[in-house]
Amino acid sequence: MPTLVPEVSPPSPQPDAPSRNVTATIALACVGVFVSYLPVVGVSVALPVIQQALDASTTGLQWITDAFILPTAALLLTCGVIGDLFGRKKMYLIGLTLSCLGCLIALTGHSVVQVCVGQALTGVGTAALLPATLGLISHVCPDHRRRGAAIALWTAALGLGLTLGPLFNGLIVEHASWRWIFLPTLAVGAVTVLVGAVVLTDSRSDRERHLDIPGQLLAIVAITAVVYGVIEGGGAPGWGSAEVVIAFVVAALALPAFVLVELRSPCPMLDMRLFKSSAFSGAALVMALTLFAQVGLVFSLSEYFGLVHHASTWDIGVRLLALNGFTVVLGPVVGRLMHRFSPGLVLVTGLLVGGIGALLVNLFDAGTGTGEAALVIAVFGIGIALAIAPITTIAMNSLPRRLGSTAGAANSALRQIGSALGPAIFGVVLTNRTLDALPAHVAASGLDPADQGQVIGMVNGAGIQAGAFLHLNSGEATGQALAAYGASFTDALHTCALVGGIGMLVAAAVAFTTIGVRARAPHGEPEATAATHPAAGATALGETG
């Protein structure tokens, strides 16, 4: 039985809302998403140091990052609905506070478990924060063109978090304790909570709504099962282990049950009829594919530079700057391009450029220089920068403005699911392809048979991480072993590049088919005309998320 939530809504924002408040809201939304994405890649660069400091197992290290991803992906939809119900400002402040508490727990952690608890709490905060930021932008920017420009800035802030996270943490790890990698998020988040509490104006759905408890529980179970299954399947347990099989069985039961419940609910959390909008459904699929390719390739390239080129954490961050940095630099430009042409055209162009950039990674070999790598990575990064803002804009503008947090939550949930699947699946490809290619490269290396067997045994036992400590009795033999390992890993990287490139090109085809390149993106209708929207039935039933 759905729980009735009585609600007295503040008046909807008027188009002539004070520009100062609009600017402040957009700025705080950008700071919020920046704080959210600082830990996404940034924590990964400190894992080798954390492993030594806390005597962590490989599985424990994996869960330090996955403990953040899992609650973020599982709770985003629910947090989006709660923000629509009770206020996006409240969810924004709660999300920042939880993120700060999580960082404080991780910073003071003396065990892997405590660090994982801190990361999980930060993930819950991120789940509350992300949809709230987009909901706040949607509220103060009723005009779809201005909203598109604001979302481009939001995307640039996201890219800045992904870019600066590894750089900051690389510097911190090299010059101070690993614990301080959580300090930037804690400091920026604490200041932003104080500013946001004073500056932000709250907003929420303008109708009486209900909490769809069955739908929310099933969504949490389904998303958790899928992400957990992929994480564990790509790790030590393997795809055939009991816990992974059970996770996928649970997901296979929960997902259709969720759809069935939402179709029959008088007030669904995510009305399936929203997907009658080709723009919304197309943007949803494109988002998942794009983030799968982006984060998967970032993971693969990070491992390649670290294990084959033996680059430091700082150097890895600098080399990947071209990838995420263009999202920051091109953010305002992308907003103008969407206004000048159409979000659909910019999106398809970005996906095609990104797909070509990913395929160009096949040119890498063990001796590829930093300059050559940066040029290829820059092509991929430009494609990602052109694609991310239009995806978010199209998804947000394809629904009525009052569903801003819910649209943002669905958009962010797919972003996190794609982000979770990318490293897990690309990690499996890297490991399996490296192991498959290794015997041939070792045989051609000039090593004697005993050393060949030792190298193959070390890599089989430790996986791709063996490149960090591969050492034989003589310097010459060690060099030959590392060359064979590097060639094998590069073969695996080429396979990952093929997967990522094809994924981006498939996303381009989906965007071209479902969204198109000529028509302007659908925009969030004023409330008076929302009944003509494909989701109007959902609205009439009592706004959905």
C-alpha positions as CSV (number, residue, x, y, z in Angstrom):
1,M,0.0,0.0,0.0
2,P,1.7,3.2,-1.1
3,T,2.4,5.8,1.6
4,L,0.7,9.1,1.0
5,V,3.0,12.0,1.4
6,P,1.1,15.3,1.9
7,E,2.9,18.1,0.4
8,V,2.6,21.9,0.2
9,S,4.8,23.0,-2.6
10,P,6.5,26.3,-3.1
11,P,5.5,28.2,-6.2
12,S,7.2,27.2,-9.4
13,P,10.1,29.4,-10.4
14,Q,9.1,32.2,-12.8
15,P,11.1,32.8,-16.0
16,D,12.2,36.2,-14.5
17,A,13.7,34.7,-11.4
18,P,16.6,36.7,-10.2
19,S,19.6,35.9,-12.3
20,R,21.8,36.0,-9.2
21,N,19.9,33.1,-7.6
22,V,20.0,31.2,-10.9
23,T,23.8,31.7,-11.3
24,A,24.4,30.7,-7.6
25,T,22.2,27.6,-8.0
26,I,24.0,26.5,-11.2
27,A,27.4,27.1,-9.5
28,L,26.5,25.1,-6.4
29,A,25.1,22.3,-8.6
30,C,28.4,22.2,-10.4
31,V,30.4,22.1,-7.2
32,G,28.1,19.3,-6.0
33,V,28.8,17.1,-9.0
34,F,32.5,18.0,-8.8
35,V,32.6,16.7,-5.2
36,S,30.7,13.6,-6.2
37,Y,33.1,12.6,-9.0
38,L,36.4,13.4,-7.2
39,P,36.5,9.8,-5.6
40,V,35.3,7.9,-8.7
41,V,38.8,7.4,-10.2
42,G,40.9,9.3,-7.7
43,V,40.8,6.6,-5.0
44,S,42.1,4.0,-7.4
45,V,45.5,5.6,-7.8
46,A,46.2,5.1,-4.0
47,L,45.2,1.4,-3.9
48,P,48.8,0.1,-4.1
49,V,49.8,2.2,-1.1
50,I,46.6,1.3,0.8
51,Q,47.4,-2.4,0.1
52,Q,50.8,-2.1,1.8
53,A,49.5,0.1,4.7
54,L,46.5,-2.1,5.6
55,D,47.8,-5.5,4.3
56,A,44.8,-5.7,2.1
57,S,44.0,-8.6,-0.1
58,T,43.2,-8.1,-3.8
59,T,39.5,-8.6,-3.1
60,G,39.6,-6.1,-0.3
61,L,41.2,-3.5,-2.6
62,Q,38.6,-4.1,-5.2
63,W,35.8,-3.5,-2.7
64,I,37.4,-0.2,-1.6
65,T,36.3,1.2,-5.0
66,D,33.2,-1.0,-5.5
67,A,31.8,0.0,-2.0
68,F,31.4,3.5,-3.5
69,I,29.9,2.4,-6.8
70,L,27.3,-0.1,-5.5
71,P,25.2,2.1,-3.2
72,T,25.5,5.0,-5.6
73,A,24.0,2.9,-8.5
74,A,21.4,1.2,-6.3
75,L,20.0,4.3,-4.5
76,L,20.0,7.0,-7.2
77,L,16.4,6.4,-8.5
78,T,15.0,6.3,-4.9
79,C,16.9,9.4,-3.9
80,G,15.6,11.2,-7.0
81,V,12.0,10.5,-6.1
82,I,12.6,11.5,-2.4
83,G,14.1,14.8,-3.7
84,D,11.1,15.5,-5.8
85,L,8.9,14.8,-2.8
86,F,10.6,16.5,0.1
87,G,12.9,19.0,-1.6
88,R,16.0,19.0,-3.7
89,K,17.9,21.5,-1.5
90,K,17.4,19.1,1.4
91,M,18.7,16.2,-0.6
92,Y,21.6,18.2,-1.8
93,L,22.7,19.2,1.7
94,I,22.1,15.7,3.0
95,G,24.1,14.2,0.2
96,L,27.1,16.5,0.8
97,T,26.9,15.9,4.6
98,L,26.9,12.1,4.1
99,S,29.8,12.4,1.6
100,C,31.8,14.4,4.2
101,L,31.1,11.9,6.9
102,G,32.1,9.0,4.7
103,C,35.4,10.7,3.8
104,L,36.0,11.3,7.5
105,I,35.5,7.7,8.3
106,A,37.8,6.5,5.5
107,L,40.4,9.1,6.4
108,T,40.6,7.8,10.0
109,G,40.4,4.1,8.9
110,H,42.8,1.5,10.3
111,S,41.3,-1.4,8.3
112,V,40.0,-2.2,4.9
113,V,36.6,-2.7,6.4
114,Q,36.5,0.8,7.8
115,V,37.7,2.4,4.6
116,C,35.0,0.4,2.7
117,V,32.4,1.7,5.2
118,G,33.5,5.2,4.6
119,Q,33.4,4.7,0.8
120,A,29.9,3.2,1.1
121,L,28.6,6.2,3.0
122,T,30.2,8.5,0.5
123,G,28.4,6.5,-2.2
124,V,25.0,7.0,-0.4
125,G,25.8,10.7,-0.3
126,T,26.5,10.7,-4.0
127,A,23.3,9.0,-4.7
128,A,21.4,11.7,-2.9
129,L,23.5,14.5,-4.4
130,L,23.6,13.8,-8.1
131,P,19.8,13.8,-8.9
132,A,19.4,16.8,-6.6
133,T,22.0,18.9,-8.6
134,L,20.2,18.2,-11.9
135,G,16.8,18.8,-10.3
136,L,18.0,22.2,-9.0
137,I,19.2,23.2,-12.4
138,S,16.0,22.1,-14.0
139,H,14.0,24.2,-11.5
140,V,15.8,27.5,-12.1
141,C,16.2,27.0,-15.8
142,P,12.7,26.5,-17.3
143,D,13.9,27.5,-20.8
144,H,15.4,24.4,-22.4
145,R,18.2,26.3,-24.2
146,R,19.4,27.9,-21.0
147,R,19.1,24.5,-19.3
148,G,21.2,22.9,-22.0
149,A,24.0,25.5,-21.4
150,A,23.7,24.9,-17.6
151,I,23.9,21.2,-18.0
152,A,27.0,21.6,-20.2
153,L,28.7,23.5,-17.3
154,W,27.5,20.7,-15.0
155,T,29.1,18.1,-17.3
156,A,32.3,20.2,-17.3
157,A,32.4,20.1,-13.5
158,L,31.9,16.3,-13.6
159,G,34.9,16.0,-16.0
160,L,36.9,18.3,-13.7
161,G,36.3,16.0,-10.8
162,L,37.3,13.0,-12.9
163,T,40.4,14.9,-14.0
164,L,41.6,16.4,-10.8
165,G,40.9,13.4,-8.6
166,P,43.8,11.3,-9.9
167,L,46.1,14.3,-10.1
168,F,45.4,15.5,-6.5
169,N,45.6,12.0,-5.1
170,G,48.8,11.2,-7.1
171,L,50.5,14.2,-5.5
172,I,49.2,13.4,-2.1
173,V,50.3,9.7,-2.2
174,E,53.8,10.7,-3.4
175,H,54.3,13.4,-0.7
176,A,52.0,12.5,2.3
177,S,49.9,9.7,3.8
178,W,47.3,8.0,1.7
179,R,44.7,9.0,4.2
180,W,44.8,12.6,3.0
181,I,43.3,11.6,-0.4
182,F,39.9,12.0,1.2
183,L,40.6,15.5,2.5
184,P,39.8,17.4,-0.8
185,T,36.3,16.0,-0.9
186,L,35.8,16.6,2.9
187,A,37.0,20.2,2.7
188,V,35.2,21.3,-0.4
189,G,32.0,19.5,0.7
190,A,32.0,21.0,4.2
191,V,32.3,24.6,2.8
192,T,29.7,23.9,0.2
193,V,27.2,22.7,2.8
194,L,27.4,26.0,4.6
195,V,27.1,28.1,1.5
196,G,24.3,25.9,0.0
197,A,22.3,26.1,3.3
198,V,22.2,29.9,2.9
199,V,22.1,30.5,-0.8
200,L,19.9,27.7,-2.3
201,T,16.1,27.9,-2.7
202,D,14.3,24.6,-2.2
203,S,12.2,23.1,-4.9
204,R,10.1,20.0,-5.2
205,S,7.3,18.4,-7.2
206,D,4.2,20.7,-7.3
207,R,1.6,17.9,-6.8
208,E,0.7,15.5,-4.0
209,R,2.7,12.3,-4.6
210,H,3.2,8.9,-3.1
211,L,6.1,6.8,-2.2
212,D,6.2,3.7,-4.4
213,I,7.7,1.4,-1.7
214,P,7.5,-1.9,-3.7
215,G,9.0,-0.3,-6.8
216,Q,11.8,1.3,-4.8
217,L,12.7,-1.9,-3.0
218,L,12.7,-4.0,-6.2
219,A,14.8,-1.3,-8.0
220,I,17.4,-1.4,-5.2
221,V,17.5,-5.2,-5.2
222,A,17.7,-5.5,-9.0
223,I,20.4,-2.9,-9.5
224,T,22.4,-4.2,-6.5
225,A,22.3,-7.7,-7.8
226,V,23.4,-6.8,-11.3
227,V,26.3,-4.6,-10.2
228,Y,27.4,-7.0,-7.4
229,G,27.3,-9.9,-9.9
230,V,29.4,-8.1,-12.4
231,I,31.9,-6.9,-9.8
232,E,32.3,-10.4,-8.3
233,G,32.2,-12.1,-11.6
234,G,35.1,-10.0,-12.9
235,G,37.1,-10.6,-9.7
236,A,38.5,-13.6,-7.8
237,P,35.2,-15.6,-7.4
238,G,34.6,-15.8,-11.2
239,W,31.5,-15.9,-13.3
240,G,30.6,-19.5,-12.4
241,S,30.8,-19.0,-8.6
242,A,27.7,-19.6,-6.5
243,E,27.4,-16.0,-5.3
244,V,27.6,-14.6,-8.8
245,V,25.1,-17.0,-10.2
246,I,22.7,-16.3,-7.3
247,A,23.2,-12.5,-7.9
248,F,22.2,-12.8,-11.6
249,V,19.3,-15.1,-10.8
250,V,18.0,-12.5,-8.3
251,A,18.5,-9.7,-10.9
252,A,16.7,-11.8,-13.5
253,L,13.7,-12.1,-11.1
254,A,13.7,-8.6,-9.7
255,L,14.0,-6.7,-13.0
256,P,10.8,-8.0,-14.6
257,A,9.1,-7.9,-11.2
258,F,10.0,-4.2,-11.0
259,V,8.6,-3.5,-14.5
260,L,5.4,-5.4,-13.6
261,V,5.0,-3.5,-10.4
262,E,5.6,-0.1,-12.1
263,L,3.1,-0.9,-14.8
264,R,0.4,-1.7,-12.3
265,S,1.2,0.9,-9.6
266,P,-1.2,3.9,-9.3
267,C,1.9,6.0,-8.6
268,P,5.0,4.4,-10.0
269,M,8.5,5.5,-9.2
270,L,9.5,5.1,-12.9
271,D,6.6,4.9,-15.2
272,M,7.4,2.6,-18.1
273,R,5.4,4.8,-20.4
274,L,8.2,7.4,-20.1
275,F,10.1,5.2,-22.5
276,K,7.6,5.9,-25.2
277,S,9.7,9.0,-25.7
278,S,12.3,7.9,-28.2
279,A,14.6,10.7,-26.9
280,F,14.4,9.5,-23.3
281,S,14.9,5.8,-24.0
282,G,17.6,6.5,-26.6
283,A,19.5,8.8,-24.3
284,A,19.2,6.2,-21.5
285,L,20.8,3.5,-23.6
286,V,23.4,5.8,-25.1
287,M,24.4,7.0,-21.6
288,A,25.0,3.4,-20.4
289,L,27.0,2.5,-23.5
290,T,29.1,5.7,-23.4
291,L,30.0,5.4,-19.7
292,F,30.7,1.7,-20.1
293,A,33.3,2.5,-22.9
294,Q,34.7,5.7,-21.2
295,V,35.3,4.3,-17.7
296,G,36.3,0.9,-19.0
297,L,39.0,2.4,-21.3
298,V,40.2,4.8,-18.5
299,F,40.6,1.8,-16.3
300,S,42.5,-0.1,-19.1
301,L,44.8,2.8,-20.0
302,S,45.6,3.4,-16.3
303,E,46.6,-0.2,-15.9
304,Y,48.6,-0.1,-19.2
305,F,50.6,3.0,-18.2
306,G,51.2,1.7,-14.7
307,L,52.1,-2.0,-15.5
308,V,53.7,-1.7,-18.9
309,H,55.2,1.8,-18.8
310,H,55.7,1.7,-15.0
311,A,54.5,5.3,-14.7
312,S,53.9,6.9,-11.3
313,T,50.5,7.8,-10.1
314,W,51.1,11.4,-10.9
315,D,52.3,10.6,-14.4
316,I,49.3,8.4,-15.0
317,G,47.0,11.3,-14.0
318,V,48.9,13.7,-16.3
319,R,48.7,11.2,-19.3
320,L,44.9,10.8,-18.8
321,L,44.4,14.6,-18.5
322,A,43.7,14.8,-22.2
323,L,40.8,12.4,-21.8
324,N,38.8,14.0,-19.0
325,G,40.3,17.5,-19.4
326,F,38.5,18.2,-22.7
327,T,35.2,17.7,-20.9
328,V,36.2,20.7,-18.7
329,V,37.7,22.9,-21.5
330,L,34.9,22.2,-24.1
331,G,32.0,22.4,-21.6
332,P,30.9,26.0,-22.5
333,V,31.6,25.4,-26.2
334,V,29.4,22.3,-26.2
335,G,26.6,24.4,-24.8
336,R,26.9,26.9,-27.6
337,L,27.1,24.1,-30.2
338,M,23.9,22.5,-28.9
339,H,22.2,25.9,-29.2
340,R,23.6,26.6,-32.7
341,F,22.8,23.2,-34.2
342,S,21.0,20.6,-32.1
343,P,21.9,18.4,-29.1
344,G,21.3,15.3,-31.3
345,L,23.8,16.4,-33.9
346,V,26.5,17.2,-31.3
347,L,25.8,13.9,-29.6
348,V,26.2,11.7,-32.7
349,T,29.3,13.6,-33.8
350,G,30.9,13.2,-30.3
351,L,30.1,9.4,-30.3
352,L,31.6,8.9,-33.7
353,V,34.8,10.9,-32.8
354,G,35.0,9.0,-29.5
355,G,34.6,5.6,-31.3
356,I,37.3,6.5,-33.7
357,G,39.6,7.6,-30.8
358,A,39.0,4.4,-29.0
359,L,39.8,2.3,-32.1
360,L,43.0,4.3,-32.5
361,V,44.3,2.9,-29.2
362,N,45.0,-0.2,-31.3
363,L,48.1,1.7,-32.6
364,F,49.7,1.6,-29.1
365,D,52.5,-0.8,-28.4
366,A,54.9,-1.3,-25.5
367,G,57.1,1.5,-26.8
368,T,54.5,4.1,-27.5
369,G,55.7,7.5,-26.3
370,T,53.7,9.9,-24.1
371,G,53.2,12.4,-26.9
372,E,51.7,9.7,-29.3
373,A,49.5,8.4,-26.5
374,A,48.3,11.8,-25.6
375,L,47.2,12.6,-29.2
376,V,45.1,9.4,-29.4
377,I,43.7,9.9,-26.0
378,A,42.8,13.5,-26.9
379,V,40.7,12.3,-29.9
380,F,38.8,10.0,-27.6
381,G,38.5,12.7,-25.0
382,I,37.1,15.2,-27.5
383,G,34.5,12.7,-28.5
384,I,33.5,12.1,-24.9
385,A,33.3,15.9,-24.2
386,L,31.0,16.4,-27.2
387,A,28.8,13.5,-26.1
388,I,28.2,13.7,-22.4
389,A,26.4,17.0,-22.1
390,P,24.0,16.4,-25.0
391,I,23.0,13.0,-23.5
392,T,22.2,14.6,-20.2
393,T,20.4,17.5,-21.8
394,I,18.3,15.3,-24.0
395,A,17.3,13.0,-21.1
396,M,16.5,16.0,-18.9
397,N,14.6,17.9,-21.6
398,S,12.5,14.9,-22.7
399,L,10.5,15.0,-19.5
400,P,8.3,17.7,-17.9
401,R,10.4,20.1,-15.8
402,R,8.7,19.0,-12.5
403,L,10.3,15.6,-12.9
404,G,13.8,17.1,-12.9
405,S,15.2,15.1,-10.0
406,T,13.7,11.9,-11.3
407,A,15.1,12.4,-14.8
408,G,18.4,13.3,-13.2
409,A,18.3,10.2,-11.0
410,A,17.5,7.9,-13.9
411,N,20.3,9.6,-15.9
412,S,22.8,9.3,-13.1
413,A,21.8,5.7,-12.3
414,L,22.5,4.6,-15.8
415,R,25.8,6.5,-15.6
416,Q,26.8,4.6,-12.5
417,I,25.7,1.2,-13.9
418,G,27.8,1.8,-17.0
419,S,30.6,3.0,-14.8
420,A,30.4,-0.2,-12.7
421,L,30.2,-2.5,-15.7
422,G,33.1,-0.9,-17.6
423,P,36.0,-1.7,-15.2
424,A,34.6,-5.1,-14.3
425,I,34.1,-6.3,-17.9
426,F,37.3,-4.6,-19.3
427,G,39.2,-6.1,-16.3
428,V,38.1,-9.6,-17.3
429,V,39.1,-8.9,-21.0
430,L,42.5,-7.6,-19.9
431,T,43.2,-10.6,-17.7
432,N,42.0,-13.3,-20.0
433,R,43.5,-11.8,-23.2
434,T,46.9,-11.2,-21.4
435,L,47.0,-14.8,-20.2
436,D,46.1,-16.1,-23.7
437,A,48.7,-14.1,-25.5
438,L,51.5,-14.6,-22.9
439,P,52.8,-18.1,-23.9
440,A,53.5,-17.0,-27.5
441,H,55.3,-13.8,-26.5
442,V,57.3,-15.6,-23.8
443,A,58.3,-18.3,-26.3
444,A,59.6,-15.6,-28.7
445,S,61.4,-13.7,-25.9
446,G,64.7,-15.7,-25.8
447,L,64.1,-16.8,-22.2
448,D,65.2,-20.4,-21.4
449,P,62.4,-22.9,-20.8
450,A,62.7,-22.7,-17.0
451,D,62.3,-19.0,-17.0
452,Q,59.5,-19.2,-19.4
453,G,57.6,-21.5,-17.1
454,Q,58.3,-19.2,-14.1
455,V,57.0,-16.1,-15.9
456,I,53.8,-17.9,-17.0
457,G,53.3,-19.2,-13.5
458,M,53.7,-15.8,-11.9
459,V,51.3,-14.1,-14.2
460,N,48.8,-17.0,-13.9
461,G,49.0,-16.7,-10.2
462,A,48.9,-12.9,-9.7
463,G,47.0,-11.9,-12.9
464,I,47.8,-8.7,-14.7
465,Q,49.2,-7.1,-11.5
466,A,52.3,-9.4,-11.9
467,G,53.8,-6.7,-14.1
468,A,54.4,-4.6,-11.0
469,F,56.8,-7.1,-9.5
470,L,57.9,-9.4,-12.3
471,H,61.6,-10.2,-11.6
472,L,63.9,-13.1,-12.5
473,N,67.4,-14.0,-11.5
474,S,69.3,-11.7,-13.9
475,G,68.6,-8.3,-15.2
476,E,68.7,-9.5,-18.8
477,A,66.1,-12.2,-18.1
478,T,63.9,-9.7,-16.2
479,G,64.0,-7.4,-19.2
480,Q,63.0,-10.1,-21.6
481,A,60.2,-11.2,-19.2
482,L,58.9,-7.7,-18.9
483,A,59.0,-7.2,-22.7
484,A,57.0,-10.4,-23.2
485,Y,54.5,-9.3,-20.5
486,G,54.2,-5.8,-22.0
487,A,53.5,-7.2,-25.5
488,S,50.8,-9.6,-24.1
489,F,49.2,-6.8,-22.1
490,T,49.3,-4.5,-25.2
491,D,47.4,-7.2,-27.1
492,A,44.8,-7.2,-24.4
493,L,44.6,-3.4,-24.5
494,H,43.9,-3.6,-28.2
495,T,41.0,-6.0,-27.5
496,C,39.6,-3.5,-24.9
497,A,40.0,-0.7,-27.4
498,L,38.0,-2.7,-29.9
499,V,35.2,-3.3,-27.4
500,G,35.1,0.4,-26.4
501,G,35.2,1.6,-29.9
502,I,32.5,-0.7,-31.1
503,G,30.4,0.3,-28.0
504,M,30.7,4.0,-28.9
505,L,29.8,3.4,-32.5
506,V,26.8,1.4,-31.5
507,A,25.8,4.2,-29.2
508,A,26.1,6.6,-32.2
509,A,23.8,4.4,-34.2
510,V,21.3,4.3,-31.4
511,A,21.4,8.0,-31.0
512,F,20.9,8.6,-34.7
513,T,18.0,6.2,-34.8
514,T,16.1,7.3,-31.7
515,I,17.0,11.0,-31.3
516,G,18.1,12.1,-34.8
517,V,20.5,14.9,-35.7
518,R,18.2,17.6,-37.3
519,A,15.4,18.1,-34.8
520,R,15.9,20.2,-31.7
521,A,16.0,18.1,-28.5
522,P,12.6,17.8,-26.8
523,H,12.3,20.4,-24.1
524,G,10.7,20.3,-20.7
525,E,7.2,21.6,-21.2
526,P,5.6,24.1,-19.0
527,E,3.2,22.6,-16.6
528,A,0.2,23.8,-18.6
529,T,1.2,21.9,-21.7
530,A,2.6,18.8,-20.0
531,A,-0.4,16.7,-20.8
532,T,0.7,16.3,-24.4
533,H,4.0,14.7,-23.3
534,P,4.4,11.0,-23.9
535,A,4.6,10.6,-20.1
536,A,1.4,12.5,-19.6
537,G,-0.4,9.3,-18.4
538,A,2.2,8.9,-15.7
539,T,1.7,12.5,-14.7
540,A,-2.0,12.0,-14.5
541,L,-1.5,9.0,-12.3
542,G,0.4,11.1,-9.8
543,E,3.8,12.1,-10.9
544,T,6.3,9.4,-11.4
545,G,10.0,9.3,-11.0
